[in-house]
């Protein structure tokens, strides 16, 4: 009769170890999710700053224009048929490149 108690104690011990490992892995998962979020935020901020700099390089006296004036200028610019077509082509090309399967696979 002592054998089943030993097996039961062993199983309980293994269960406790597995539960501890689960808690540890869940904690690690939360840490990794926060790191991913931080990296995504940094990547977005970098992209926004880079593109804002590009926009400002085309504006005359960008510091003197209000945000509303810049927005109006962008609305006017992006309504131009040439711009609409160029943007559509760029987006299409990006989608085609991302959908192309690697021929080596």
C-alpha positions as CSV (number, residue, x, y, z in Angstrom):
1,X,0.0,0.0,0.0
2,X,2.9,2.3,0.4
3,X,3.6,2.3,-3.4
4,X,0.4,4.2,-4.4
5,X,1.2,6.9,-1.8
6,X,4.7,7.3,-3.2
7,X,3.2,7.5,-6.7
8,X,0.6,10.0,-5.6
9,X,3.2,12.1,-3.8
10,X,5.4,12.0,-6.9
11,X,2.5,13.1,-9.1
12,X,1.6,15.9,-6.8
13,X,5.2,17.1,-6.8
14,X,5.3,16.9,-10.6
15,X,2.0,18.8,-10.8
16,X,3.4,21.6,-8.5
17,X,6.5,21.9,-10.6
18,X,4.5,22.0,-13.8
19,X,2.2,24.7,-12.3
20,X,5.2,26.8,-11.3
21,X,6.7,26.4,-14.7
22,X,3.4,27.5,-16.2
23,X,3.3,30.6,-14.0
24,X,6.9,31.4,-15.0
25,X,6.1,31.0,-18.7
26,X,3.0,33.2,-18.4
27,X,5.0,35.9,-16.7
28,X,7.7,35.6,-19.5
29,X,5.0,35.9,-22.1
30,X,3.7,39.1,-20.6
31,X,7.2,40.5,-20.5
32,X,7.7,39.7,-24.2
33,X,4.4,41.2,-25.1
34,X,5.3,44.4,-23.4
35,X,8.7,44.4,-25.2
36,X,6.9,43.9,-28.6
37,X,4.6,46.7,-27.8
38,X,7.5,49.0,-27.0
39,X,9.4,48.1,-30.2
40,X,6.2,48.6,-32.3
41,X,5.7,52.0,-30.7
42,X,9.4,53.0,-31.3
43,X,9.2,51.9,-34.9
44,X,6.0,53.9,-35.4
45,X,7.5,57.0,-33.8
46,X,10.6,56.7,-36.0
47,X,8.5,56.3,-39.1
48,X,6.3,59.3,-38.2
49,X,9.3,61.5,-37.5
50,X,11.1,60.5,-40.7
51,X,8.0,61.2,-42.8
52,X,7.2,64.4,-41.1
53,X,10.8,65.5,-41.9
54,X,10.2,64.6,-45.5
55,X,7.1,66.6,-45.6
56,X,8.7,69.6,-44.0
57,X,11.5,69.5,-46.5
58,X,8.9,70.4,-49.2
59,X,7.2,73.2,-47.2
60,X,8.3,76.8,-47.4
61,X,8.6,78.2,-43.8
62,X,7.0,75.1,-42.2
63,X,7.2,76.6,-38.7
64,X,4.9,79.5,-39.8
65,X,2.1,77.2,-41.1
66,X,-0.6,76.0,-38.8
67,X,-1.5,72.3,-38.5
68,X,-4.8,73.1,-40.3
69,X,-3.0,74.8,-43.2
70,X,-0.7,71.8,-43.6
71,X,-3.7,69.5,-43.5
72,X,-5.5,71.5,-46.1
73,X,-2.4,71.5,-48.3
74,X,-2.2,67.7,-48.0
75,X,-5.9,67.3,-48.8
76,X,-5.4,69.4,-52.0
77,X,-2.3,67.5,-52.9
78,X,-3.8,64.0,-52.5
79,X,-6.9,64.9,-54.5
80,X,-4.7,65.4,-57.6
81,X,-5.4,62.6,-60.1
82,X,-1.6,62.1,-60.6
83,X,-1.1,61.6,-56.9
84,X,-4.1,59.3,-56.5
85,X,-2.8,57.1,-59.4
86,X,0.8,57.1,-58.2
87,X,-0.3,56.1,-54.7
88,X,-2.6,53.4,-55.9
89,X,0.2,52.0,-58.0
90,X,2.7,52.1,-55.1
91,X,0.2,50.3,-52.8
92,X,-0.5,47.7,-55.5
93,X,3.2,47.1,-56.1
94,X,3.8,46.6,-52.3
95,X,0.9,44.1,-52.1
96,X,2.2,42.2,-55.1
97,X,5.7,42.0,-53.7
98,X,4.4,40.7,-50.3
99,X,2.1,38.1,-52.0
100,X,4.8,36.7,-54.3
101,X,5.9,33.2,-53.0
102,X,9.6,32.6,-52.7
103,X,10.5,30.3,-55.7
104,X,13.0,28.4,-53.5
105,X,10.3,27.2,-51.2
